[in-house]
């Protein structure tokens, strides 16, 4: 099941509660000291990844 996420500046949010699953990537980037990319979240709706 998805969740509601805020972007890092808390200016906007995305509601992915209707997704089959979702994952926020920012914590992983920080944990592994990776350069940030433009992808903040990944999710799946009706068998289609977004």
Order of alpha helices (4+ residues) and beta strands (2+ residues): beta-beta-beta-alpha-beta-beta
